[in-house]
Amino acid sequence: MLPWVTAACIITPIIGVAGMALNGELLYYLYRNRLDARLYHFACVISALNSFYFAFLVTIMVDVGAFVDGIFLGVMYGPVLFHLPAWISPDLFSAAFEAHVHTLWQATMVICMPDEDLRNDMATSASVLHETNHSEFHVFGARIFDEKRLSVLDIVMYDFIPSFTASYALFAVSAYQIRAKLRSIGGSISAKTEQMQRRFFRAQIAQVMLPLLLPSIPFGAVILGIIIGAKEMAAIALLFAVVMWPIPAYTALLLLSFVRKTTKATPRKKVHHESISFNIRAYSQVSYQNISIKSSTKR
């Protein structure tokens, strides 16, 4: 196995575990503390759950991408794929992973499940490129140009480009409207509130831009390879491992940095215990006063 493939196989699970750990910490922090904006609190919880699942799939699938012989490959080295029950196809599991990776834009990767001839071609190309055996991986992908089946060019032209364009346009319009709204109310709120609103605005920009910008790098490299007619792009695997798969970890770090600054550290159990102790003290004082009054009356 080539050194860069080995490096990608080592880096990918580590990144996945880090993503699960950070999103687990975010979920615990959100459970122990509360945000003033309840809707944003729920949005953070949903984002953390989604990112945790993404990181889990990254860990167990160990997807090492490749671009060779006019085929875009997802070479899966995850050991879990070799121990699935007989009724679960590795193709379906891989398709579910690919669909989740691109969940912001599309879920059409199931159509790319290869037939027997294409599977053999992909397995041969992957084994030659990675210098490994067929028995060590599962392969998944599509040809760049294919008249019989859905091709990578079809996905790029009718899926990636329209959905990315729509996502960027919607984000730009929303960011402009939020910015204009913040400027319009700037004079009617306190400096502290204005600072918090601006911090929230910057966090929202970063949170939305991460899943848009980062995947654009490896996918842009693939599109560039198609345009220039490259026969293979071996380094695409490390590009995915360093840029694409850490997205859950990056998102969790971003949310943690913002949530920690805006939450009120009021653990639920602590407040409950303090109220109980206060009630006990108040009851003891009232009881003592009643006893004192009764004693003085008898005298």
C-alpha angles and dihedrals in degrees: 000000000000117000094242090052090050090049091051091048090053098041097046099062091043090053090047093052090048090052092051092048094049094046090046088054090049092052091049091048092049090049094050095044136037133225121223089229103065094190091054089048091058091044090055091050092051091047091050093049092048092047092047090055091046091051090048091055091047089053098050099035100048093198112199107187124213139181113204140139092006092303129112106216135197103199109195116204096169111133091216090072090064093054102047120128115266093252092059115078117214086221092060091045091050091046090052089052093049092047091051092048089057095035091128093063116018148343101211100113091101087073088061094064101130127240120231097272094048091045091056091049091049094046091050093048092047094048092050094045095045095035092230140116128272091239093063099066148026118229131214134171148084142262119264090233120022127158094191102045140026108289134202089250090057091052092047095047100040102027118020100039098044094042094045090048092049092047094050092045093049091047093049093050093047093047091050092050093048091048092050091049092051091051092049094055096038095105096047099056134064122265091248093052091046091051091050092049092051091048090051090049092052091047090052091051092051093044092053096040095053097068089041103045102036098055088046089069100061094033090048089053090052092049090049090051090052092050096049092042097242114182095207141004109196097170092061088090094064090044090058092043094052102034110023108035097048091062093103090052093046091049092049092050091050094050093044092053091052100038093051090057096048105038126096109231098230109139111204098228093048093056090048093052093046091053091050093050091047091052091049092051092047092048091049092051093049092047091050091050091050091051091049092050092050092049093051091047092054091051 
